[in-house]
Amino acid sequence: MSNRPYRSTSNEAHNSIKEHKEVFYDKIISALERIKIGGTSEEIAKEAGIEYAQCHKRIPELITKGKVYNVGITRTNSSGRKAMVRHLVS
């Protein structure tokens, strides 16, 4: 037995989302198409109609896939912190 029981629940959580990732990717991409000027994870999630955590975790994956990039500017989000603006790769 592992001395890190969270690892199995973390793996279970990851495996449970695998089949839904493409749906989230499509929602995020569609939201960015509608936003046109790019958006923070918070702005994208709101436009996509998904939870922030669902969006925030998928953005790095879309960057790795070459679909989204960091614009290089930030905007203030609802918590008052600066958040990176992302945009679709043309």
Steps between C-alpha positions, in 0.01 A plus 500: 500500500626844409574748773340757270131402475418821314690365201233235426214748534690746284546233233132409523402863455730536201368183339139609553558823305692346207192425292366853550816694413411536131164651595675755720755573227218568252318727746817696575589540133145611415507750786831645379357530148209703641720713727728587204741714709620215720409438858612393843403155622223663701365689197525193278321279755216750532459525122523120462246433775737276695659518843824695539688188616387307193632776276817585694622140494438457128674821382859367545397187310368712212824700504699175474276390211580826320138623502535786751783734597578749773466849355759646736266741678293467814162622617370530851256223589215507753735432793711802407796294385660524161415215264665404172299569183477211255405502133440246227785417268405621153 
